Structures are given as C-alpha cells and as structure tokens.
Amino acid sequence: MKHLHESPGLITRLGKVPLMLLALGASGLVAGCSSEPGNHSDVDQIGSLGVNLTVAPGITLNSVTYSITGNGFTKTGTIDTTGAATVSGTIGGIPAGKGFTIVLTATSVEGNTTFTGSAKFDVTAGGKTSVTIYLNGTGKSGNGTVLVNGTVNLDPIIDEVTVTPLTVFVGSSVTLSTVAHDPDQGPSPLTYYWSTTGGVIDNPLATSAKLTSTTPGTFTINLTVSDGAGTSSSSATVTFVRPAAVGTADGGTVVADGGVGPKNPNILLVIADDYGAEASALFPNLAGDHGQVSIPTVEGLAKNGLVFDNAWASPVCSPTRSTIVTGQYGFRTGVTTVGDVLPPTTPTVFEGLTAGSSEYEQAFFGKYHLGGGTIDPPPGVAYPGVPAILQHVRDLGITNYRGILGGALVDYFNWVTYDINGPALANTTYSTTALTNFAIDYIHQHEANKPNEPWFLYQAFNAPHAANGGNNPYQVPPANLHHVDLSSIGNPAPGTYLTSIPVYQADIQALDTELGRLLAEVDLKTTTVIFIGDNGVPPPVKDTNGGLRDGKGSVYEGGVRVPVVVTGAGVTRRGRDSHLWEAADLFATIQELSGISLPHVNDSYSFKPLLTDETATSGRTHSFSETSTGTSNRRYAIKDTRFKLLNNLGTYELYDLVTDPKETTNLYGNPAYAAVQANLLAEIATLAANAKPGYFF
C-alpha cells in the first residue's frame, strides 16, 4: 500500500498479488480409517459421499485430507493425488443420519498454500450425498476459494482507493472512490460497501460516494469489495472540524461552558426495567397511536446532559445487567436469557471500583437477577433459593445490597426486601417508592459519615415491569405518583392488576416522579448520573403502530433500542449523540469515571470522552446484542452505523436502518448487498472465534 502524502486526500494502490488456482469438484481411490458399522445387517443403512478433485494446470498438491464426524461416528483419511490432475473417489461406509460434518484440507507445493473448510451434510441409506465446501487459502502466494462440487474463485483485488480531502469542515463532503477488479470475473459481479464510524455516506454501495457529517470528529472509512464468495477490504480515516468562529454544533449538540467536574465524581446508575426507546418521550418520532407519557425528570436530565440516540441493550433483563457489571457479552459469561446465573468468579465493576486507586463506597438497591431465581414471592411464601442468591451478591464484590432478588414482584404493594447485611423484611410500601427511600437514606448517611469520599450507587428499579413475572399483568401505581388518564379503562384503583398501555404508562410516570425525588438529594456538580432502560417494550403493552419492529425478547430494534441519558459532573456536552453505544460500555465508562484508565476492556468501550468532546470517539465500530437458552433458541444481531445483520433462530436477515428503520425489507441474499453481508458476517466470525461451541454456528 502506498500513501501519496503530497495529495490533498489519500490514494492507496494495492499491487496485483499472484493467487493460486485450485478447484475441487465431486466421485476413485480414498484411503482412511473410521469407526463405522461392522456387520452385514448395517450395510443397507449406510451411504457415501462422492468426491471429485480437479487441480488447475501448473498446480501440484502435496495432499488432500478429510475428517468426517457426527452422531458418534468418525472417519478420517487421505485422498491420493499423486501425479493426477483429476482424482475421483467415494467416501463410503457413513451411517445414515443427519448433522454430519466434513472438514477438508488441501496443501500445494507452490507457495506452500493451505486450504481448509468444512460443511454440514446428511446421509441417506444406500445413497450418495454431495456437499459444497468453501476452502479459504492462506500462504505466501495469496489466497483463493475452493469449492467441492463448485467452481474456482479468486478474491477481488482493490487497485486503488481515493479519499479526499482527509480533513474537511463540518457540512462539507469527502469524496470516496475506488477501482477494483476480479481476476476470474466470478462467481458474481463485484459489489461494494463503504462503511463509516461517523457521518453519513450518500451511496454506500457505489464505486464513488460522498461522506458528510453534521458533527466534528475523526471517522474510519472502510471499503469492502465482494465477488459473492471472496472479499477484499481497505480503510482510511477522515476528520471533520469546525471553523474557528463556530462554537456550537448542528442538530442540538453544543459544548457547554465550565470545567469537567471533580476527578472522582459520585456515580449514580439508574436502570428502568422493561423500558424501551419507543415508550420514551425522548424519542417522539417513535411514538405510536397511544403517544408517549410525559417524563419531566428524565426530560430534565436530557436538557442538561447528553442523550444517546443509537443505544442498544440485550433483548431481556439478565443479559443486559450482566453485560453492565462485567463488560462481557453473554456468550462469554453464559448469561444469555432470563434467570441465568453469572459465574461468581467473573470480574465485576463492583470489584474494580474497590480495587482502584480511589476506593469508592458502593451500594446496590433494587432488582438483582444475576444469581438465578424467577419471581420473588410475597411475604409468608417460602423462597428456598435465597441464601445462595445472597451469597452470590457478596461474591460479585457488592458490599451493600437491599432489594429484589429475582426478575419481578408478585405485588408491588406487598413484597419482601432482602438484605445481605440484615434480615428479610416484609414491605407494604410501593416498591418504586421504597427503593427510592433506600437510595436517599444511603446518600444522606454517606454524606454525613464520609463527605469527602466518592460513592457509586447502582439503582435498579423494577418499574415499569409487569407484576407477577413475565410480561403481564401490570399493576396500577399510587395516584399521587402519576397523572395518566385511566378513564378509558375504568379508572382502576391503585394496586389493581390490568394489562394495558395506560397502566404501563402510569408505571413509567410513577418511576419518573420518584426519580425526581431521588435527584433532589443529589448534587449534580459532584455526581455523574446515567439513566438507561434494560430492554425493549414488552409485547402486551407495545403500541403496534410504534416506530420500531417487535419488542422485548426480539433482536429487532424494538427489542434492543433503549433510552440512555448522561448528565451531571464531567458532562459538558448538551443535546444528542449518534455514536454506537451499548450496555456493555457502562463497565469501562464507570471505571474510567472513577479514575481507572480502561478505554477498552473485554467487550466494553468507555464513552467518557464523548461526554466532553464532540470530536471524540469511544472506539466502538459495531454493536452486538443477543438472547438464547445457551446454544438453542438463539437470536443475535450486529450492526454498524447503517446496516444490521441478525440471525433469528438460524435464519439470517439484513436491513438498511437508514432507509428502512422498521426492518421491513430483508436484503440478505440480495446480490447487490454481497459486500455489506460479507462485512458484517466477518464481524460475527470474529466474535464466534472466541465463543463457546454452538453459540453462533
């Protein structure tokens, strides 16, 4: 790659790399060993796999080996290629069944290039099966793609990438262009994808495009070129700056006056349960037919702080909470669905704060749901798992905990408060009010006893979650905490169980009211406040005409997009931010706020730089979300700033979130989007490389 520094932009030229040509096709002489049926009665219950290997002119293979596994059966062997341009054979003796895997490895003399790949296949008794395997090659001579029962493919070559200018004023544009070719002109015409970590590209699938941005910053531009089987990529960085005379940003984002707050601010993290973006008045463009209830406290936080418009969480509660406290995705910790137990040896944010150079006193009030348990029973009903869950709380490094152990309460007005430092007590105070009282009492006590030491408070409300577990029924809150008109549903009394959008909205407003009471006791000059919802809106109370597809439990936008607001000490920006953001980022951010330098750890990127500098970046280029029951019922999604790839129970889907925010048109498999698809699949492959078996493929 050559950088021409005298140019006002960036031009890169990639030399033509010689690529080895190798083809594998399908039917001769195959040697191997196996654990396979050994008696006559099994003969009619076996099948075979036909293999035909065709080597391109001028290429000599050292060997081709295979390994077949599945259903308790294994078979390995070597395909004889001595002096042959074409080798035919049959791998026989495979028992009838489904879900076998063949792994094929081929090496060549020229350049010592190795090609490997695998495929799944089924076997029919007495029949011959054919499969297609894409073999990716690595070695000094380059790489190619080899197919069983297919055709030869060479990866496309990017000859030139032009990005100009590299530095430009906000509101101006950067020109992107490329020249590429495909040595074998197949299997499909070349497709292109320009992606960016910031700004907007007008025509991301064209060979030439324009990048614009309404905010300053340094962005990474990546080009992916695909021929339908192989890909090539190139990248560059561009910077958008403001003219010196301009002091405010477009789109409502301004840099506020003043300092950045204390070195070690108090940190208040507030989590709302089952509160998705489309139910929040912070996103009026997502409102449906029922509108959105006013939330003056949260709206006040937004007015004096920063709203993250592009925030993701997990589709359900336990995984979100796990990613927050560990900074790790669920497939790494095993917490991928409701009620999963976080391994107690996992490092947590609580331990990090007490181990740092500035020790934080900390407290956790509210919903735990990281140590198992389902629904906290009412007073007088046995809950045999309590001792183990309380010990789990202690094992995570939490020293002050009082609240709800499982995922919900049967009755918001009659419940049990669990405490790692005291007895369990029956409580008849509305739970949102009681949890607020706990937090206020803690702050008063801390300020009286340790006024010069910082604190971290993890405040996990269970509102507006349904009562009695699951996604219904909901429970009407005290009348003094909301002013939602309930006349359309008969003005039910407080405590009444009723699943309806007005009751859900009343629960949201009651939470906002109590949050206002809590914040009245907080000094925002010394405290950073972070407010987040933990997943999307539950289906029974989702407005069907809302702006997002699906709801809680889904990896469509309605299940993962959540409201996030940050304000207070250390937050000098005001307005909205469009950077990619996800719940895992709280882990690194909270520790950076406390003085521990962790800009990127595990799957977490600190967004602390974004709180003061509109030109900054957290470093996140993709967001990821998932839910599953381990290796089954698996749903996951990944996105960049424009396109989103999701896997829904084994089926891939691809959406352009700029032109299709409701995810109505599936682009997966569309040849025009082959480069986009390959780009996002490569990101999934990177995650899958370190995942437990079965969590992705």
N, C-alpha and C positions, 0 to 999 in steps of 0.2 A: 504494500500500500504506500502510495507516495503523496505527501502533503505539499501542496504548492503554496507556500506562505506569502508569495507576492500577490496572490489573488485576493480580492475582497471577500471571497467566500471560501468554500472548501471543495476541492475536487479530489477524489480518490480513484486511482486506477488499479485494477486487480489483473495481474498477468494471467495468461491462459495456462492453467495447471493441467499437465497431462493426466488423463484419467484412464484407469484400467477398464477394459471392456470384458465383461463376464456375464454369461447368461445361463440360467438353469431352467430347464423346461419340465414333461412327465413320462417311463416304463421300464435287466440284464443281470448283472452279477453283483450281488450285495453281500458283504460279509459282516457278521456281527454276533453279539451274544444277547440273550434275553432271559427274562423269567416269563415263560409263556406256557399255554396249555400243553400237556404232555401225553394225553391218552386219546384213543381213537374217537371216543364219544364227543370230544371237543372240536373235531375237525370242522364240522359244519357250522360251528359257532364262531369262526374266525374270519377275518377279512384281510385285505392287504392295501398297501399304499404304493401307487405307481410313481416312479421317479425317472425322469429323462434329463440328463445333463448335457448341455451343448456349450462348448467352450469357444469363445471368439478366436479368430485367427491371430496367431502370434502370442497367445497366452498359454502357459504351461502350469497346470495345477499340481501342487505338492500332494494334496489330499482333500477329500470331502468326507466329513464325519457327520453322523446323526445321532440323536438321542430321542427316544420316544418314551413318554411317561403318562400315567393316568390309570385310575381305577385299580391301583395296586399292581400294575403291570409296568415293567421297564424293558427297554430294548435299545441297545447301542450297537454301533457298527461303523464300518468304513466303506465308502463306495470307491471301487477301484477305477482310477482314471489314467493308469499308465499308458502313455503314448496314444491316447484316444482323444479325438475331437468331440465325439459324441458317445455317451455312456448311458445305456438303458438298464433299468432294473426294477425289481419289485421287492418291497419290504413286506414280507408276509408274516403270518402267524400272529396277527394282532387280534385279540378277543373283541367280539362285538361289544360296542358300548359308546357312550358319549363322553366328551370332555378330555380327549387325549391331547397331548402337546408334543409337537416335534420341534427340536432345535437343530438347525443345520449350520455347520461351519465349513467354510472353504478357504484354502490359502493358495496363493500363487507364488511361483518362483520370482516373477518380475516384481521388484519393489517390495517383496515380502508382505503383500497386502492381505489382510484377513477380512473375510466377510462373514457376518453372523446374523441370524434372525430366527424367528420362531412363529408358530401358528397353531391354532386350535383346530381339531378335526374330530369327526365321529366315524365309527366303523360299522358297516352293515355286514351281517353274517354272509359269507360267500361272495362279497362284493369287493370292488376295488375303489378306493377313495382318492380324490385329488385335492390338494390344497395349494394355496398361494402363499409364498413366504417372501417378504421383502428383506433382503440381506443388505445391511449397511456396511460399507467397507472403510477400514482405517489403515493407513500406512503411508510410506513416503511418496508413493505415486499418486496420492489423492484419494478420492472416494467415488463410489458408484452405487448403484442399486441393482440387486439381483433378484429375480422372481422365479419361483418354481411355478411351472405352468403359465408363464407370463412372457414379457418382453424385456429387452435390455433398456436400462435408463441411466443417463448421466446427469448429474446435478447441473442446474443452470449456473452460468458464470456472470457475475456482475462486472462489467468492464469499466464503468465509470459512475460515480455519484457526485452530483453537484449540489451544494447547499450554499446559498448566497443571498444576502450577506450573513456573516456569522453573528454580528451584533447589530441590532435594529431598535428603533424607538417603538414603544407600545403603540398599537394602532396601525403600524406599518406591517409589511408582509415579508416573509422569507420564501424564496423560490427553491423548490426541490425538484430535481430531475435526475434521471438515470438512463444508462444504456446497458442492456444485458442481452445475452444470447444463450441458446440451449444447444449444446454440441450435437445431440441426437434428435432434436426437434420433436420431443415427445416425452411422456405419452399424451400430454395435453399442451395447449398453448400456454405461454408464460402468463402468470398473474402476479400482481404487485400489491404490496401493502406498506404504506407509510404509517407508522405509529409514532406517538409523541407522549411525553410525560407531562406536557402542559400546552396550553393554547389549543387551537382548532385547525385541522387540515381540511381544506375545502373538498378535495377529491382524492381520498386516501388510496384508491385502487388504481390510479392512473400513473403513467410513467413520469408525468410532470404535475406538480401540485403547489399550493400556496399554504403557508403556515402563518396564522395571525394569532395575536394574544391581546387581551384587554388588561392584563396584569404583567408586571415585570417578573423576570426570573430566568434561570438557565435551565433549558429543557434538553432532553436527549431525544434525538430523532433516529428511528430505526427503520430500515428498509428490509423487507423480506420479499424474495422472489421465489416463486414455486412453479414447477412444471407438472404439478399434480401428483408427483411421487417424491421428488427431492427438493431441497430448498437451499438458498444461499442468503446471506444477510450482510448488512453493513450499517454503520451508525455514525452519527456526528452530534455535536452539541451546538446549540444556538442560545443567544442571550438577548432578552428584551429589556430595555432600560427606559426610564422616563427622562424627558427633557428636564434640565436642571430647574427650570422655573415651575414645574408642575409638582405639587405636593400631595395630591390626593389621587387615589386610584379610581378607575371606572367601575361601574357595577356595584357601587356601595361599599367597597373596601377601602378604608382610609387608614393611614398610620396616625395613631393618636399621639398627642404630646405626653411628656412625662418620662419617668425612668422605667426600669424593668422590674421594680419591686424588690423585696428582700432576697438575699442569697438563698435562704432556705424557707420558702413560704409554707404556711399551713396548706394542706391539700384536702379538699372535700370532693369526693367522688359520689355522685348521686345516680343511682340506677332505677329507672322506671320499668316495671315488669309488663311485658306484652304491649309495648307502646311503639308502634311503627311510624314511619315518616308520614304516611298519608293521613294518619289521625291527628297529626300535629299542626297547629296553626302557623308554625314556622314555614310550612310548605303549602300555601293556599292553592298553588297550581295543581296539587294532587287531590284536592277535596272532591268528594262525590256529591250525590243528591242531598245527603244529610248535613253537609257542611262540616265545619270543624269548630269545636268548642273553644272559647277564649281561655288563654292560659297566661294571665298577666305577669306572673312571676317569671316563667320561662321566657316570655317575650321580653321582659325587662333585662334578663341575663343576655339575651341576644342583642338587644340595643346597645349594651355596654360591653360587648365582647365579640366573639367570633363564632359563626355558625358554619359547620362543615356540611356542605351540600352533597358530598359524594361518600357518605359514611355507610359502611357495611358492618353487620354483626352476623352471628350464626343464626340459623332459622328458628332455634329453640333455646331455652334459657341456660341449661347446664353447660353446654359447649361455649356459649358466649362468656359466661362467668369464668370458665376455665381458661380461655384464651386471655382474658383480662389479667388474671392473677399469675399466669405462667409465661405469657408471651409466646405460647406454642399452639399450633393448630391441633385439632382434636385427633387427627390420625397419628400424631406423635405421642399423645398422652393417653389415648384410649377413651377420651370423653367426647363422644360424638352424638349423644342423644340424651334425652331427659333422664335424670337419675343415675347416670354413670358416675363411678367413684374415681376421683382424681388420685393417682398414686401418691401416697403421703410423702414419698421421698422426693417428689418433684420440687425444684427450687421455685419459690414464690416471691411476689412483690413484697409481701409482709416480712419475709426473712431478709430481703435485700435492704429494706429501709432500716432495719435494726442493725445490720452489719455495716452500714455506710459510715462515712467519716462524720456525718452529723446524724446522730441517732434520733429517730422520730418516735414519739409515743403514738400508738395507734389504737383504733377501736373499729369494731365491725358491728353494725346494728342492722337487723333485718333478715332477708331471705338468704340462706346459705346455699343449699342444694348442690354441694360438691362432694358430699360424703355418703350419697345414697339417700334412701328414704323417698317417699312419694308425697303423701298429704299428711300434714300434722293433724292428728285427731283432736277433738275438743277435750276440755278437762274431764277427767274421770275415765277416759278410754285408754287402754294400755298402748304403749308405743315402745316395743321391745328393742328397737334399734338405737335408742337414744344414747346409751353410754358409748357405743362405738363411734357414732357420729360426732359427739362432743370431743372424743379423743382425736378424731380426725381434724377437727377445728384446731386443736392445740398443735397437732403435728405439722400443720401448714405454717406455723410461726405466728398465729394470731393469739394475742395475749388478753384481749378484752372483747368478748363477744356476748351479745344478747339478742335473741330474735327467734326466727322461724327456721327449723332445720331442713324441711323438705321443700317441695315445689309450690305449696299452696296451703291455705287455711280452709277448714270446713265452714267457719263462721268468723267474719272479720270482727264481730262484736263479742265473741266468746271463744277465747283461744288460750294456748299455753305459751308463756315466754320461757325459753330455755337460755341458760347462762352457764358458761364454762367456769365461772367463779362463784356460783351460788346455786340455790335450788330452783327447780322449775316451778313457776307460779302461774296460777290461773289469772287471766286478764280479761276484763269486760270493757276495756277502753278500745274504741275503734282502732284497728291496728295501725293505720296510717298516722293517726294522732299519737298513739303510744310510741311508735318508732321515732317520731319527731321529738317527743319528750326525752327519750333516751339520749338522742344526739345533743339536744340543748343542755341537758344536765351534764353530759360529758364535757362539753366545751366550757361551761361555767366552772366545773371542777378543775379542769386543766389550767385555765387561766388564773385561777386562784392559787394553785399549788406550783405550777411551772410556767409562769408568764413569759419567760424568755426562751422556752423550748418549743420547737415546731411539732405539730400533730398531723397525722393522716387519718381521715375518717372515711370509711367505706360504708356508705349509707344505701342499703339495698331495700327499697320499698317493695312490697308485694302488690301494690296497686299499680295499674288498674286490672291486674289479673283476676280471672273468674274465681269465685269461691268454690270450695268442694272439689278442686282439682280439675284437670282437663281444660276445656275451653268454654265451659258453661256449668252452672248458671252464674250470672253476675248478681251482685248484691248492692242495693241502694245505699249510698253513704248518708251520713248525718246531714240534715237540711241546711245547717249553718255553714257547711263547707262548700256548697255549690249553689248555682242559680240556674241550672239547666231546667228547661220547661219539660216536665214529665206528664203533662196533661194528656198527651196523645196515647199514653199507656196507662191512664187511670190514676195518676198521682200516687203511686205505691209508697207506703211508709218506709222510713229508714230500716234497713235490715231485711227487707223483702227480697226474695230470690227471683230474678227475672232477667232473662237474656234478651237484650235489645240494645240498639245503638245509643239511645238516650241515656240508659243506665251506665253503659260503658263510658260515655262522655262525662257523666256526673262523677264517676270514679276518677277520671283524668283531672277534672277540675278540683275535686277534693284533694288530690295529691298536690296540685299546684298551690292551693291555698295553704296547706301545711308546709310545703317547701318555702313559701314566703315567710312563714313564722320562724322557720329554722334560719333562713338567711338574715333575718333581722338581728340575729345574735352573732353574725359572722362579720368580721372586719375584712372587707374586700381589698384593702390596701396591703394586708398581710396574708391573704388567703387566696389560693387559686381554686376556682370552682369548675368542675366538669360535670355536665349533665348528659346522660345517654339513655336511650331505650335499648332493651336487650334483644328484641327481635320484632318481626312484623306483626301486623294486626291479626288477631285470631279470626278464623273464617266465620264463626257465628255472628260477629259484630263488625265484619268488614263491609264497607259500602261497595256494592257490586259495580257502581259506576265511578269508583275512585280511579286515580291516575296510575296505579301500579297493578301488575298482574299477580294474582294469588295472594296468599297471606302466610301467617305463621306456619312453620313446618316445610315451607317450599323454598327452593333456591332461586325462584323467580324474584324480581325486585320487590314485590310485596312482602316477601318473607324475610329479606335481608337488609333492606334500607331502613335506617333508623335516624331519629333526630340526635344531633350532638351539638352542644354549646359549651364554650370555654370562656371564662371571664375572670376578672379579679387580678390579683398580684401577678406580675410578669406577662400580662396580656395587654399589649399596647395597640394591637390592631382592632378595628371595628368593622363589622359587616359580614361578608360571606367569603368562604374559601372553597375552591373547587378541586383541591388536590385529592388523590385517592387516600382513603382513610378507612381503617378497620379496627375492631375492638381490641385485637391483639396489640395494637400500637400503644395502648394505655400502659402496658407493662414497662416499656422502655421510657415512655414520657414521664410517668410518675417518678421513676428513679432519677431521671435527668433533672426534674424539678427539684428533687431533694439534694442535688449536688453530686450524684453519682454519674459519671460520664458513660452513658450507654446509648449512643446514637442508633445502634442496630444490634439487637441481640435476639437469638432464636428466630422467630417469625415476626418480631416486633420492630417497628421503626419509630423513633421518637419524633413527635410532631412539635416539640418545644420550639425549634427555630421558626416555625410558621406563626407562632403567637406574637412575634415582634417584627418579623421581616417578611414583607410580601414577596420579596425576590427569592426567598429560601425554598428549600425542598426537604422533605423528610427522607427521600431516597426510595420511597415506595414506587414501583413501576406497575405492579399488578395487585389486585385484591382477590382474596380467596375466601370461600365460605363452604360449609359442608354440614350434612347431617346424615346419620346412618345408625344401624344397630350393629356396628362393627363392620363386617365385610358383607352385610346384606342390607337391603332397603337403602342403598347408598345413593345419595344425591350430592353433587358438588358443583361449584361454579367458579370460574376465574374470569377476570376482565382487566382490560387496560382502560385508557381514558375514553374509549369509544366502543369497542366490540366486547361481547361477552360470550364465552363458551360454557355451556353447562352440560352435565351428564345426569339425566333423570332416569334412575333405575336401569342403567346400562345403555341408554339411548342418548347420543349427543345432539345438542341443538346449538345454533349460533345466531346471535342477534346484534344488530346495529342499534345501540342505545341512543344515538343521536337522532336518527331518523325514525326509530321505532321504539320509543321508550316503554310502550306497553307490551313489548315482546310478542308481537302477533305473527311476524313473518320469519320462519325458520330458514336460515341461509346455509345450514350445514349440508355439505354435499354439492352446493351450487358451485360449478367450476369457476365462476368469476371471483369467488372468495377463497380459492385454494390457498393463497398466500396468507390470508388472515387466519384461516383454520390451522395451517401448519405452525404459524407463530404461536398461537395460544396452546396448541397441543404440545409444543416443545416446552412451554412453561409447566404444564401438567406433568410431563415426563420428568422434569427436574424435581418436582415435589415427590413424585412417585418413587424416584430412585432411592429415597430415604424413608419410605413408608413401610409399614408392616404389610406382609403379603395379603392380597385381596382387597386392600383399601382403595385401589384405583382400578387395576386391570384384572 
